Amino acid sequence: MRGDNFVYFIQDTVTNNVKIGFSRNPLTRLKTLQRSTANPLKLAGVIHGTSKAETGLHAVYAAFKVQGEWFSKDVLSYFDTRPGLSLQSINCEMLRRKPPKLKKKDIPVYFKENLRWLFKDRVLSKEARKLGLRVSLVHDWVSGARAPSAKNMVNTKIICNYFKISVNDLFFKDLSKEASSSRE
C-alpha cells in the first residue's frame, strides 16, 4: 500500500456509520481512529483516489451525512450496484493487489442521464438562466463533460428544488424508469 493514495471507508460496527476519508495508509488511519472511539471500527474497503475524490464523494453522499465525515451505511451499497466497481475489503489478498481506481464516470451514477431526462423538450440555456445557473455548467453536466464538484454541489440542489426531487434521487435513481412505472 505504500506510495499509493486511497479513499477509505471505515465503518463503526455498532452504529454502522461509515467514515469516508483520504490516507496513504488506511490501516494506520484505522488504528488512529480506533483510539478515539469506544466502538469497534473496521476497514470496510478502499479505492485508489485523491483528496479531491474524497471531497467529491462527500458531496455526492451529502444526503447520507450523519456528522462531519461520517455517513450512513447506505454509502457502501452504491459500490455493490455498479458493474466492474467494487469496494474491496482489506485482507491479506488485498494487500497483494491494488484496489480499483474510482473513475470520474463512476460518480455520480445517474446524474447525467437524469439531467438529460429532466431537461428534455426544454431549451437548456433558458432553463439554466431561469435557475440562475451558468449555461456552460448545466450544458457540461448534461453532456457528461464534467461531474459536479464539491464547490458547485449547491447548484444541484437548485435543480432538485426546481424539479421537486431529492438530491439522492438525482444521483442514485433512474428517474425515467420511475416516471414510466408510476404512469402504469
C-alpha positions as CSV (number, residue, x, y, z in Angstrom):
1,M,0.0,0.0,0.0
2,R,3.0,2.3,0.3
3,G,3.2,5.1,-2.2
4,D,-0.4,4.8,-3.1
5,N,-3.2,7.2,-2.2
6,F,-6.5,5.8,-1.0
7,V,-10.0,6.9,-0.2
8,Y,-11.0,4.7,2.7
9,F,-14.3,3.6,4.1
10,I,-14.1,2.9,7.9
11,Q,-17.2,1.5,9.5
12,D,-18.3,1.8,13.1
13,T,-19.5,-1.8,13.9
14,V,-22.1,-0.5,16.5
15,T,-23.7,2.4,14.6
16,N,-22.8,1.1,11.1
17,N,-21.9,4.6,10.1
18,V,-19.1,5.0,7.6
19,K,-16.3,7.5,7.6
20,I,-15.1,8.4,4.2
21,G,-11.5,9.7,4.3
22,F,-8.2,10.0,2.5
23,S,-4.9,8.4,3.5
24,R,-1.7,7.0,2.2
25,N,-2.1,4.2,4.8
26,P,-5.7,3.3,5.7
27,L,-4.6,0.6,8.1
28,T,-2.7,3.2,10.2
29,R,-5.6,5.6,9.9
30,L,-7.9,2.9,11.2
31,K,-5.7,2.4,14.3
32,T,-5.5,6.1,14.9
33,L,-9.3,6.5,14.7
34,Q,-9.9,3.4,16.9
35,R,-8.0,5.1,19.8
36,S,-10.6,7.9,19.8
37,T,-13.8,5.8,20.0
38,A,-15.0,3.0,22.2
39,N,-16.9,1.3,19.4
40,P,-15.0,-1.2,17.3
41,L,-14.1,0.0,13.8
42,K,-13.4,-1.9,10.7
43,L,-11.9,-1.0,7.4
44,A,-14.9,-1.7,5.1
45,G,-12.9,-1.0,1.9
46,V,-10.6,1.3,-0.1
47,I,-10.4,2.6,-3.6
48,H,-7.5,4.4,-5.2
49,G,-8.2,8.1,-5.1
50,T,-7.0,11.5,-4.2
51,S,-8.2,14.0,-1.6
52,K,-10.3,15.5,-4.4
53,A,-12.0,12.2,-4.9
54,E,-12.7,12.1,-1.2
55,T,-14.2,15.6,-1.3
56,G,-16.3,14.6,-4.3
57,L,-17.6,11.6,-2.5
58,H,-18.6,13.7,0.5
59,A,-20.5,16.0,-1.9
60,V,-22.2,13.1,-3.7
61,Y,-23.2,11.4,-0.4
62,A,-24.3,14.7,1.3
63,A,-27.8,13.4,1.7
64,F,-26.4,10.5,3.8
65,K,-24.2,12.6,6.0
66,V,-24.6,11.9,9.7
67,Q,-21.9,14.2,11.1
68,G,-18.6,15.6,9.8
69,E,-17.0,12.9,7.5
70,W,-19.4,10.2,8.8
71,F,-22.2,8.9,6.6
72,S,-24.9,6.3,7.0
73,K,-24.1,2.7,5.9
74,D,-26.1,3.3,2.6
75,V,-23.0,4.7,1.0
76,L,-21.5,1.2,0.9
77,S,-24.4,-0.2,-1.2
78,Y,-23.5,2.1,-4.1
79,F,-20.5,0.1,-4.9
80,D,-22.5,-3.2,-5.0
81,T,-24.7,-1.8,-7.7
82,R,-22.1,-0.7,-10.2
83,P,-20.8,-3.3,-12.6
84,G,-17.0,-3.5,-12.5
85,L,-16.7,-1.4,-9.4
86,S,-16.4,-2.9,-6.0
87,L,-15.4,-1.7,-2.7
88,Q,-12.7,-4.3,-1.8
89,S,-12.3,-5.3,1.8
90,I,-8.9,-5.2,3.3
91,N,-7.4,-8.6,3.8
92,C,-4.2,-10.4,3.1
93,E,-5.1,-10.9,-0.6
94,M,-6.0,-7.2,-0.9
95,L,-2.5,-6.2,0.3
96,R,-1.1,-8.1,-2.7
97,R,-3.2,-6.5,-5.4
98,K,-4.4,-2.9,-6.0
99,P,-8.0,-1.9,-5.4
100,P,-9.9,-0.5,-8.3
101,K,-9.5,3.2,-9.2
102,L,-12.6,5.3,-8.9
103,K,-13.1,7.0,-12.3
104,K,-15.0,10.2,-12.8
105,K,-17.5,8.3,-14.9
106,D,-18.4,6.2,-11.8
107,I,-19.6,9.3,-9.9
108,P,-22.4,10.1,-10.0
109,V,-24.4,7.1,-11.1
110,Y,-27.5,8.5,-12.8
111,F,-26.7,12.2,-12.7
112,K,-26.1,12.8,-16.4
113,E,-28.9,10.6,-17.6
114,N,-31.4,12.2,-15.1
115,L,-30.5,15.7,-16.2
116,R,-31.0,14.8,-19.8
117,W,-34.4,13.3,-18.9
118,L,-35.4,16.3,-16.8
119,F,-34.3,18.9,-19.4
120,K,-35.7,17.0,-22.4
121,D,-38.1,19.1,-24.5
122,R,-36.8,22.3,-22.8
123,V,-34.4,24.9,-24.0
124,L,-31.4,24.3,-21.8
125,S,-30.0,27.8,-21.9
126,K,-33.4,29.3,-21.0
127,E,-33.9,26.9,-18.1
128,A,-30.3,27.4,-16.8
129,R,-30.8,31.2,-16.8
130,K,-34.2,30.8,-15.1
131,L,-32.5,28.9,-12.3
132,G,-29.7,31.4,-12.0
133,L,-27.1,28.9,-13.2
134,R,-24.3,29.3,-15.7
135,V,-25.4,27.8,-19.0
136,S,-22.0,26.3,-19.7
137,L,-22.1,24.5,-16.3
138,V,-25.5,22.9,-16.9
139,H,-24.5,22.0,-20.5
140,D,-21.3,20.3,-19.3
141,W,-23.3,18.3,-16.7
142,V,-26.0,17.3,-19.2
143,S,-23.4,16.3,-21.9
144,G,-21.3,14.4,-19.3
145,A,-18.2,16.6,-20.0
146,R,-17.9,17.0,-16.2
147,A,-19.4,15.9,-13.0
148,P,-20.4,18.3,-10.1
149,S,-17.5,19.3,-7.9
150,A,-17.9,19.8,-4.2
151,K,-17.7,23.5,-4.9
152,N,-20.8,23.6,-7.1
153,M,-22.9,20.9,-5.4
154,V,-25.2,23.7,-4.2
155,N,-26.3,24.1,-7.8
156,T,-27.5,20.6,-7.9
157,K,-29.8,21.4,-5.0
158,I,-31.2,24.3,-7.0
159,I,-32.1,21.9,-9.8
160,C,-33.6,19.4,-7.4
161,N,-35.8,22.1,-5.8
162,Y,-36.9,23.2,-9.3
163,F,-38.0,19.7,-10.3
164,K,-39.2,18.8,-6.8
165,I,-36.9,15.8,-6.4
166,S,-34.3,14.9,-3.8
167,V,-30.5,15.1,-4.4
168,N,-30.4,11.4,-3.6
169,D,-32.9,10.7,-6.4
170,L,-31.0,12.9,-8.9
171,F,-27.8,11.0,-8.3
172,F,-28.9,7.4,-7.4
173,K,-32.3,6.7,-9.1
174,D,-33.2,6.3,-12.7
175,L,-35.9,8.9,-12.8
176,S,-37.0,8.0,-16.3
177,K,-37.8,4.4,-15.2
178,E,-39.6,5.6,-12.1
179,A,-41.7,8.0,-14.1
180,S,-42.7,5.4,-16.6
181,S,-43.5,2.8,-13.9
182,S,-45.6,5.4,-12.0
183,R,-47.7,6.0,-15.1
184,E,-48.6,2.4,-15.5
